Amino acid sequence: MVSLALNIIPDGPIEEVIDLVQVAENSGYSTCRLYDEGLATHDVYVISAAVALATSSMLVGPGITNPFTRHPGQTAAAHASLAELSGGRAVAGFGAGGSLTLDALGLSRSRPVVSLRELISVCRGLWAGEQVDFEGETVHLQHASLARPYRDIPIWLAGRGPRVLSLGGELADGVILDFLHETTLSAAVDIVRDGAAMSGNPVDLSYSTSIVMTDNDLEAVRPHMTYRLCDSPADVREQIGMTDEHVDQVRSAMAGGLHAAAKYVSDEWVLPFVIHGSEAECRAQLTELIETHSLTEFMLPVFEMENPRDYVERVGRLFERR
């Protein structure tokens, strides 16, 4: 049976984040992943701890964090602490990071595949209670160990590029496919499966995108398509008619905030990346996606909107018969 996960950008009052997560837990969601967007949100581990204390059954963790804003050893320590605090409900979500996270900090995605591979290796060694001496290409540790290691924290890897997807299939417990253009999803799944086959890794697969059943749902996702569209591969942007000039326009407008940039994002650019239609049409699309790609999880991102509680409950009802 496919599980349902919640993905929240924790940029509002912490009390509202907690309230929404509790609504989700009561609506059948089994995982809560919290965006790590650097300065644009609450600290991902502080808010993850708050969510862990306010829930009883949900897996909790970053969705996603990157190898650049924190040393991988610190990332391992944070997850081990979260696992102990939550009674073993910590889940790690790793990825290369995007422009919204890294640009404000003056960081670049230097050697993302190598960085992610080394992050995974360091975390698993430290979580296993090992003393880690690691001389990687991007990470260095000397006689490093955790005061309180915690074993068996699942790692989910998120990405769009073929090398990251292949790495996820090879090494991760699960791979998150996030807001892919409708024509590229099958190819991405194949890359993950091929990576898993090479290593014999029994990887799980999650797909994450918005579900648009109303005009308000569409307007909520539009600002968050700004950076996603700008970070999309050139061939995908070409398919939707987004030129380099459009990218420059959106990026420039993002300096005034996502909502300022959203007015330059057309419906035609958004709809191929989301599930949209009536409740029955969305349920049918979900069923087809899950069965076609053997998904083990669907993850719903929740952005700033008029009534997020209603949105979480409406989507939860789509999964009630599964």
BELFEN-V925158 format. One record per backbone hydrogen bond with DSSP energy under -1.0 kcal/mol. NH is the residue of the N-H (numbers start at 1). CO is the residue of the C=O. E is the energy in kcal/mol with one decimal. If there is no record, write none. Layout:
NH_CO_E, NH_CO_E
//
This chain:
3_296_-2.4, 5_298_-2.8, 6_31_-2.8, 7_300_-2.9, 8_33_-2.2, 9_302_-1.1, 11_9_-2.1, 17_13_-1.7, 18_14_-2.5, 19_15_-2.2, 20_16_-2.2, 21_17_-2.3, 22_18_-2.3, 23_19_-1.9, 24_20_-2.3, 25_21_-2.7, 26_22_-2.1, 28_25_-1.2, 29_24_-2.3, 30_4_-2.9, 32_59_-3.2, 33_6_-3.4, 34_61_-2.2, 35_8_-2.9, 36_64_-1.2, 40_37_-2.1, 41_38_-1.1, 42_10_-2.7, 47_43_-2.4, 48_44_-1.6, 49_45_-2.0, 50_46_-1.9, 51_47_-2.3, 52_48_-2.5, 53_49_-2.1, 54_50_-1.1, 59_30_-2.3, 60_89_-2.9, 61_32_-1.5, 63_34_-2.8, 65_93_-3.0, 75_71_-2.0, 76_72_-2.3, 77_73_-2.0, 78_74_-2.5, 79_75_-2.1, 80_76_-2.1, 81_77_-2.2, 82_78_-2.3, 83_79_-2.5, 84_80_-2.1, 85_81_-2.6, 86_82_-2.2, 88_83_-3.4, 91_60_-2.0, 92_154_-2.9, 94_156_-3.1, 95_65_-1.9, 102_98_-2.6, 103_99_-1.9, 106_103_-1.5, 107_102_-2.3, 110_108_-1.8, 115_111_-2.7, 116_112_-2.4, 117_113_-2.4, 118_114_-2.4, 119_115_-2.1, 120_116_-2.4, 121_117_-2.1, 122_118_-2.6, 123_119_-2.5, 124_120_-2.4, 125_121_-2.0, 126_122_-2.5, 127_123_-2.9, 128_124_-1.4, 129_126_-1.6, 130_125_-2.0, 132_144_-3.8, 134_141_-2.1, 136_139_-2.7, 141_134_-2.4, 144_132_-2.4, 156_92_-2.8, 157_174_-2.5, 158_94_-2.8, 159_176_-1.2, 165_161_-2.4, 166_162_-2.3, 167_163_-2.1, 168_164_-2.5, 169_165_-2.2, 170_166_-2.2, 171_167_-2.7, 172_168_-1.6, 173_155_-2.1, 174_155_-1.6, 175_204_-1.9, 176_157_-2.7, 177_206_-2.8, 179_208_-3.2, 182_272_-1.6, 184_181_-2.5, 188_184_-1.9, 189_185_-2.5, 190_186_-2.2, 191_187_-1.9, 192_188_-2.1, 193_189_-2.6, 194_190_-2.5, 195_191_-2.3, 196_192_-2.3, 197_193_-2.3, 198_194_-1.8, 199_195_-1.0, 200_196_-1.5, 201_196_-1.9, 203_201_-1.9, 204_173_-2.3, 206_175_-2.9, 207_297_-1.8, 208_177_-2.9, 212_275_-3.6, 218_214_-1.6, 219_215_-2.3, 220_216_-1.8, 221_217_-1.4, 222_218_-1.7, 225_222_-1.6, 229_225_-2.8, 230_226_-2.1, 231_227_-1.9, 237_233_-2.1, 238_234_-2.1, 239_235_-1.6, 240_236_-1.4, 242_237_-3.0, 247_243_-2.2, 248_244_-2.5, 249_245_-2.1, 250_246_-2.6, 251_247_-3.0, 252_248_-2.4, 253_249_-2.1, 254_250_-1.7, 255_252_-1.1, 256_253_-2.1, 257_254_-1.9, 261_257_-1.6, 262_258_-1.7, 264_261_-1.9, 265_262_-2.2, 270_266_-1.2, 271_267_-2.6, 273_270_-2.2, 274_271_-1.2, 275_210_-2.4, 277_212_-2.1, 282_278_-2.9, 283_279_-2.3, 284_280_-2.1, 285_281_-2.3, 286_282_-2.6, 287_283_-2.4, 288_284_-2.2, 289_285_-2.5, 290_286_-2.8, 291_287_-2.3, 292_288_-2.7, 293_289_-2.2, 295_290_-1.3, 296_205_-2.6, 297_205_-1.5, 298_3_-2.4, 299_207_-2.6, 300_5_-3.0, 302_7_-3.0, 311_307_-1.7, 312_308_-2.7, 313_309_-2.3, 314_310_-2.8, 315_311_-2.5, 316_312_-2.1, 317_313_-1.8, 319_316_-1.3, 320_317_-1.1, 322_319_-1.5
//
